[in-house]
Amino acid sequence: MDAEPVTFLIYSPFPNYSGGRENWLHNLAPYLMARGTPVRVVAYATNRPPFYSVDQSGIDVVALPSVRYFYGAFSFLNRATLGLLKYLDLFVCYPLVAALYLAVTRPRKLVCMNPLPEGMVALLSGVPYMVSVRGEVAKGMSQHLTFLEPLFRWLEREVLRRARKVLANGTDTQERLAGLGIVSTIVPNGVDFRRFAEPAPSGEVGKELERRAGGRPIIAFVATVDEIHGVSDAIACAVEMKARGANFMIAMVGKGDVSAFRARANALGLAGSMEFIGETASVVDVLQRSAIFLALSRGDVGMSMSALEAMAAGVPMVARDTPAYRQLIEHGRSGLLASNPSQLADCCIQLLREPETSRELGRRAQTAVREFDWLRVADTFLTEAVF
């Protein structure tokens, strides 16, 4: 192996947290190492239990000191300070610690997993870097303090302009960056096709889903449970479906504070029709027991890895009609696209009533997703990365 590893800088307690960037790293790293490229992930320390097991992967994980180490205490204090503690860490504490680490170690092959704060840290340290972009970071960071969005967008552009290379995780992100005057190369999300495509016996999560469904078809929603990922539209879709007499259960699978969404769903008469399952590493168990995959993330989060996994499992997709999903599915051929909750309900009811159409859409989606196999993604990364 090349003695110099590719260093991924991520503002996350990897492998103790799940998300698009973490999933990408967790899956991509073994294939890079199989190609002779060692991998180092510079994350931050936490007392959270690991979400991903990296014991046998060979990934060198460096955990930087962090004010976020005590996850529960940080979350409480952040709420008490109306989110100001998060911004203090984002733009003061973390940059100081991470920039010092980079300045001392000076990795030759550095990939920042976001423009902010990771790319900003690399810029401050004076270490040449590449940036991986997946969605609108500035919008996500400023969702509670929207007046900061112009500043974050300016910082993002400055970081990207000075990068050795910018990697976009899909055509939607590449087009958005082009609008900012940033040239990027696509290194997409990927999927372990065999793992999701091959039938597997039901695990504990699958058994629990089947118990709650009680014979009703399961519609899977796999994403962080928040507004950005379309939970309100999922609730509105469920209300429409129930009003039309459809028999179903939507399984809301993902991390996030579900209390307000659960209360809203129950108030709208969805108790039992919409179940909040929580976060799980057994997504394959969910998908292989689902009749439909509901993909509702808004157009600012980049290519959806859970959508790729649903396609690999052969689950027909009903998705929001945005570039993020249009790059993956062709309406009426490998999935269905809709623009509002009423149309989403129409599509779901159609698939529940037309099993042959449902099977054909799932089959075509499964064929199309083969090009996103992780080995191909690893080869693309090694070809396109410039160090």
C-alpha positions as CSV (number, residue, x, y, z in Angstrom):
1,M,0.0,0.0,0.0
2,D,1.0,3.6,-0.5
3,A,2.3,4.8,2.8
4,E,0.5,8.2,2.5
5,P,-3.2,7.7,3.4
6,V,-6.0,9.7,2.0
7,T,-7.2,11.8,4.9
8,F,-10.9,12.6,5.2
9,L,-11.6,15.6,7.5
10,I,-15.2,15.3,8.8
11,Y,-17.0,17.4,11.4
12,S,-18.7,14.4,12.9
13,P,-18.0,11.8,15.6
14,F,-17.3,9.0,13.0
15,P,-18.0,6.1,13.4
16,N,-20.4,7.0,16.2
17,Y,-22.9,8.9,14.0
18,S,-25.0,8.0,11.0
19,G,-25.6,10.3,8.0
20,G,-24.9,10.7,4.3
21,R,-21.3,11.7,4.7
22,E,-20.6,9.0,7.3
23,N,-22.3,6.3,5.3
24,W,-20.3,7.3,2.2
25,L,-17.0,7.1,4.1
26,H,-17.9,3.9,5.9
27,N,-18.8,2.1,2.6
28,L,-16.1,3.7,0.4
29,A,-13.1,3.2,2.6
30,P,-12.8,-0.6,2.4
31,Y,-12.9,-0.4,-1.4
32,L,-10.2,2.3,-1.5
33,M,-8.0,0.1,0.8
34,A,-8.7,-2.9,-1.4
35,R,-7.2,-0.8,-4.3
36,G,-4.1,-0.2,-2.2
37,T,-5.0,3.2,-0.7
38,P,-4.9,3.6,3.1
39,V,-7.6,5.7,4.7
40,R,-7.5,8.0,7.6
41,V,-10.6,9.7,9.0
42,V,-10.1,12.8,11.2
43,A,-13.3,13.1,13.2
44,Y,-14.0,14.4,16.7
45,A,-14.3,12.5,20.0
46,T,-17.6,11.6,21.6
47,N,-19.1,9.5,24.3
48,R,-21.8,8.2,21.9
49,P,-21.6,4.5,21.2
50,P,-20.4,3.5,17.7
51,F,-23.0,3.4,15.0
52,Y,-20.7,1.8,12.4
53,S,-18.3,-1.0,13.3
54,V,-14.9,-0.3,11.9
55,D,-13.0,-2.9,13.9
56,Q,-12.0,-5.0,10.9
57,S,-12.0,-2.3,8.2
58,G,-8.5,-1.0,8.8
59,I,-9.6,2.7,8.8
60,D,-7.3,4.9,10.9
61,V,-9.7,7.0,12.9
62,V,-8.3,10.1,14.6
63,A,-10.6,11.6,17.2
64,L,-9.9,15.2,18.0
65,P,-10.8,16.8,21.3
66,S,-14.2,18.4,21.2
67,V,-16.7,20.4,23.3
68,R,-19.3,18.0,21.8
69,Y,-17.7,15.0,23.6
70,F,-20.6,14.7,26.0
71,Y,-23.3,14.5,23.5
72,G,-26.3,14.8,25.8
73,A,-24.9,17.7,27.8
74,F,-24.0,19.6,24.6
75,S,-27.4,19.1,23.1
76,F,-29.1,20.4,26.3
77,L,-26.8,23.5,26.5
78,N,-27.2,24.2,22.8
79,R,-31.0,24.3,23.2
80,A,-30.6,26.5,26.3
81,T,-28.5,28.9,24.3
82,L,-30.9,28.9,21.3
83,G,-28.3,27.2,19.1
84,L,-25.4,29.7,19.8
85,L,-23.2,26.9,21.4
86,K,-23.3,25.1,18.1
87,Y,-22.1,28.1,16.2
88,L,-19.4,28.7,18.8
89,D,-18.1,25.2,18.2
90,L,-18.5,25.5,14.4
91,F,-16.6,28.7,14.0
92,V,-14.3,28.9,17.0
93,C,-13.6,25.7,19.0
94,Y,-13.6,23.1,16.2
95,P,-11.6,25.3,13.7
96,L,-8.9,26.0,16.3
97,V,-8.4,22.3,17.2
98,A,-8.7,20.9,13.7
99,A,-6.5,23.6,12.0
100,L,-3.8,23.0,14.6
101,Y,-3.9,19.3,13.8
102,L,-3.7,19.9,10.1
103,A,-0.9,22.4,10.5
104,V,1.2,19.9,12.5
105,T,0.5,16.8,10.5
106,R,0.2,18.4,7.1
107,P,-1.5,15.5,5.2
108,R,-0.6,15.5,1.5
109,K,-3.9,13.9,0.5
110,L,-6.7,15.8,2.2
111,V,-10.4,15.6,1.4
112,C,-12.8,17.9,3.3
113,M,-16.2,16.3,3.7
114,N,-18.0,19.7,3.5
115,P,-17.0,23.3,2.5
116,L,-18.0,24.4,6.1
117,P,-16.5,24.0,8.5
118,E,-14.0,21.4,7.2
119,G,-12.9,23.2,4.1
120,M,-12.7,26.5,6.1
121,V,-10.4,24.7,8.6
122,A,-8.1,23.4,5.8
123,L,-8.0,26.9,4.3
124,L,-7.0,28.4,7.7
125,S,-4.3,25.7,8.2
126,G,-2.6,26.4,4.8
127,V,-2.9,22.7,3.8
128,P,-3.9,22.1,0.2
129,Y,-7.3,20.3,0.1
130,M,-10.1,18.9,-2.0
131,V,-13.8,19.3,-1.0
132,S,-16.6,16.9,-1.3
133,V,-20.0,18.6,-1.6
134,R,-23.4,17.0,-1.0
135,G,-26.2,19.5,-0.7
136,E,-26.5,23.1,0.3
137,V,-24.4,23.4,3.5
138,A,-25.0,27.2,3.9
139,K,-28.8,26.7,4.0
140,G,-28.6,23.8,6.4
141,M,-26.3,25.6,8.8
142,S,-28.5,28.7,8.9
143,Q,-31.9,27.1,9.1
144,H,-32.5,28.6,12.6
145,L,-30.7,31.9,12.0
146,T,-31.5,32.6,8.4
147,F,-29.9,36.0,8.4
148,L,-26.5,34.2,8.5
149,E,-27.1,32.4,5.2
150,P,-25.5,35.1,2.9
151,L,-22.4,35.0,5.1
152,F,-22.2,31.2,5.0
153,R,-22.7,31.2,1.2
154,W,-19.9,33.7,0.8
155,L,-17.6,31.5,3.0
156,E,-18.6,28.4,1.0
157,R,-17.7,30.0,-2.3
158,E,-14.3,31.2,-1.0
159,V,-13.5,27.8,0.3
160,L,-14.5,26.1,-3.0
161,R,-12.7,28.6,-5.2
162,R,-9.4,27.8,-3.4
163,A,-9.8,24.0,-3.4
164,R,-7.5,21.8,-5.5
165,K,-10.7,20.1,-6.8
166,V,-14.4,20.0,-5.9
167,L,-16.2,16.7,-5.9
168,A,-20.0,16.7,-6.3
169,N,-22.0,13.7,-5.2
170,G,-24.5,14.0,-8.1
171,T,-25.6,16.0,-11.1
172,D,-28.0,18.1,-9.0
173,T,-25.1,19.3,-6.8
174,Q,-22.8,19.8,-9.8
175,E,-25.4,22.0,-11.5
176,R,-25.9,24.0,-8.3
177,L,-22.2,24.6,-8.0
178,A,-21.9,25.6,-11.7
179,G,-24.4,28.3,-10.9
180,L,-21.9,29.6,-8.3
181,G,-19.1,29.6,-10.9
182,I,-17.6,26.4,-9.3
183,V,-16.4,23.6,-11.6
184,S,-16.8,20.2,-10.0
185,T,-16.4,16.5,-10.8
186,I,-19.0,13.9,-9.9
187,V,-18.0,11.2,-7.5
188,P,-21.5,9.8,-6.6
189,N,-22.9,8.1,-3.6
190,G,-22.9,4.3,-4.0
191,V,-24.6,1.2,-2.9
192,D,-23.7,-2.4,-1.8
193,F,-25.9,-3.9,-4.5
194,R,-25.5,-7.5,-3.5
195,R,-26.4,-6.8,0.2
196,F,-29.6,-5.1,-0.7
197,A,-30.6,-7.2,-3.7
198,E,-30.2,-10.6,-2.2
199,P,-33.2,-11.8,0.0
200,A,-32.4,-12.1,3.7
201,P,-34.3,-13.6,6.6
202,S,-36.1,-11.0,8.7
203,G,-34.1,-9.6,11.6
204,E,-35.5,-8.0,14.8
205,V,-36.3,-4.7,13.0
206,G,-38.1,-6.5,10.2
207,K,-40.1,-8.6,12.6
208,E,-41.1,-5.5,14.5
209,L,-42.2,-3.8,11.3
210,E,-44.3,-6.8,10.3
211,R,-45.8,-6.9,13.8
212,R,-46.9,-3.3,13.6
213,A,-48.1,-3.5,10.1
214,G,-50.3,-6.5,10.8
215,G,-50.5,-7.6,7.2
216,R,-50.8,-4.1,5.7
217,P,-48.3,-3.1,3.0
218,I,-45.4,-1.1,4.4
219,I,-44.3,2.2,2.9
220,A,-40.7,3.0,3.9
221,F,-39.5,6.5,4.7
222,V,-35.7,6.3,5.5
223,A,-34.1,9.7,6.3
224,T,-33.4,12.1,9.1
225,V,-36.8,12.9,10.6
226,D,-37.0,16.7,9.9
227,E,-38.5,19.3,7.6
228,I,-35.6,19.2,5.2
229,H,-36.2,15.6,4.4
230,G,-39.9,16.0,3.9
231,V,-41.6,14.6,7.0
232,S,-44.5,17.1,6.8
233,D,-45.2,16.0,3.2
234,A,-45.1,12.4,4.3
235,I,-47.7,13.2,6.9
236,A,-49.8,15.1,4.4
237,C,-49.5,12.2,1.9
238,A,-50.6,9.7,4.6
239,V,-53.7,11.9,5.4
240,E,-54.7,11.9,1.7
241,M,-54.2,8.2,1.4
242,K,-56.3,7.4,4.5
243,A,-59.0,9.7,3.3
244,R,-59.2,7.7,0.1
245,G,-59.6,4.4,2.1
246,A,-56.1,3.0,1.4
247,N,-54.8,0.4,3.8
248,F,-51.1,0.9,4.7
249,M,-48.4,1.6,7.3
250,I,-45.7,4.2,6.7
251,A,-42.5,3.3,8.6
252,M,-40.6,6.5,9.5
253,V,-37.0,5.3,9.9
254,G,-34.3,7.6,10.9
255,K,-32.7,9.7,13.6
256,G,-34.1,13.0,14.8
257,D,-36.6,14.5,17.4
258,V,-39.9,12.8,16.4
259,S,-42.1,14.1,19.2
260,A,-43.7,17.0,17.4
261,F,-44.1,15.0,14.2
262,R,-45.7,12.1,16.0
263,A,-48.0,14.4,17.9
264,R,-49.1,16.0,14.6
265,A,-49.6,12.7,12.9
266,N,-51.7,11.3,15.8
267,A,-53.8,14.5,15.9
268,L,-54.6,14.0,12.2
269,G,-55.8,10.4,12.8
270,L,-52.7,8.6,11.7
271,A,-52.0,6.6,14.9
272,G,-51.1,3.1,13.7
273,S,-50.9,4.2,10.1
274,M,-47.6,6.1,10.6
275,E,-45.1,4.5,12.9
276,F,-41.9,6.2,14.0
277,I,-39.3,3.4,14.2
278,G,-36.2,5.4,15.0
279,E,-32.6,5.0,13.7
280,T,-31.4,1.6,12.7
281,A,-28.3,0.1,11.0
282,S,-30.6,-2.6,9.6
283,V,-32.0,-0.6,6.7
284,V,-31.9,-3.6,4.4
285,D,-34.3,-5.3,6.9
286,V,-36.7,-2.5,6.4
287,L,-36.5,-2.2,2.6
288,Q,-36.9,-5.9,1.9
289,R,-40.2,-5.8,3.8
290,S,-41.5,-2.7,2.1
291,A,-43.9,-2.3,-0.8
292,I,-43.0,1.3,-1.6
293,F,-40.2,3.7,-0.8
294,L,-41.2,7.3,-0.2
295,A,-38.4,9.7,-1.0
296,L,-39.2,13.3,-0.1
297,S,-36.0,15.2,0.6
298,R,-36.0,18.7,-0.7
299,G,-33.7,19.8,-3.5
300,D,-30.9,21.0,-1.3
301,V,-29.6,17.8,0.2
302,G,-27.9,16.1,-2.7
303,M,-28.1,12.6,-4.1
304,S,-30.0,10.3,-1.7
305,M,-28.1,7.2,-0.6
306,S,-31.2,5.6,0.9
307,A,-32.9,6.0,-2.5
308,L,-30.0,4.0,-4.1
309,E,-30.4,1.3,-1.4
310,A,-34.2,1.1,-2.1
311,M,-33.5,0.8,-5.8
312,A,-31.0,-2.0,-5.1
313,A,-33.6,-3.8,-3.0
314,G,-36.1,-3.6,-5.9
315,V,-38.5,-1.4,-4.0
316,P,-40.6,0.9,-6.3
317,M,-39.9,4.5,-5.4
318,V,-42.4,7.4,-5.1
319,A,-40.3,10.5,-5.0
320,R,-40.5,14.3,-4.9
321,D,-40.0,15.7,-8.4
322,T,-36.6,17.4,-8.0
323,P,-33.2,17.1,-9.7
324,A,-32.0,15.0,-6.7
325,Y,-34.4,12.2,-7.7
326,R,-34.7,12.8,-11.4
327,Q,-31.0,11.9,-11.7
328,L,-31.8,8.5,-10.4
329,I,-35.2,7.5,-11.7
330,E,-37.2,8.0,-14.9
331,H,-40.9,8.7,-14.2
332,G,-43.1,5.9,-15.2
333,R,-40.2,3.6,-16.0
334,S,-38.0,3.1,-12.9
335,G,-40.2,5.0,-10.4
336,L,-42.8,7.7,-10.0
337,L,-42.3,11.4,-9.4
338,A,-44.8,13.8,-7.8
339,S,-44.9,17.5,-6.9
340,N,-47.3,17.7,-3.9
341,P,-48.8,15.4,-1.2
342,S,-52.0,14.8,-3.3
343,Q,-49.9,13.5,-6.2
344,L,-47.7,11.5,-3.9
345,A,-50.8,9.8,-2.5
346,D,-52.1,9.1,-6.1
347,C,-48.8,7.4,-6.9
348,C,-48.7,5.3,-3.7
349,I,-52.3,4.2,-4.2
350,Q,-51.6,3.3,-7.8
351,L,-48.7,1.1,-6.8
352,L,-50.7,-0.6,-4.0
353,R,-53.5,-1.3,-6.5
354,E,-51.3,-2.4,-9.4
355,P,-48.8,-5.0,-8.1
356,E,-47.5,-5.8,-11.6
357,T,-46.7,-2.1,-12.3
358,S,-45.0,-2.0,-8.9
359,R,-42.9,-5.0,-9.6
360,E,-41.8,-3.7,-13.0
361,L,-40.8,-0.3,-11.6
362,G,-38.8,-2.0,-8.9
363,R,-37.1,-4.4,-11.4
364,R,-36.1,-1.5,-13.7
365,A,-34.8,0.6,-10.8
366,Q,-32.7,-2.4,-9.6
367,T,-31.1,-2.7,-13.0
368,A,-30.4,1.0,-13.3
369,V,-28.7,1.3,-9.9
370,R,-26.0,-1.2,-10.7
371,E,-23.8,1.6,-12.0
372,F,-23.6,3.0,-8.5
373,D,-21.8,-0.1,-7.1
374,W,-19.2,1.0,-4.5
375,L,-16.3,-0.6,-6.4
376,R,-17.1,1.7,-9.3
377,V,-17.4,4.7,-7.1
378,A,-14.0,3.9,-5.5
379,D,-12.4,3.7,-8.9
380,T,-14.0,7.0,-9.9
381,F,-12.7,8.6,-6.8
382,L,-9.2,7.4,-7.4
383,T,-9.3,8.5,-11.0
384,E,-10.7,12.0,-10.3
385,A,-9.0,12.9,-7.0
386,V,-6.1,15.3,-7.5
387,F,-3.4,15.4,-4.8
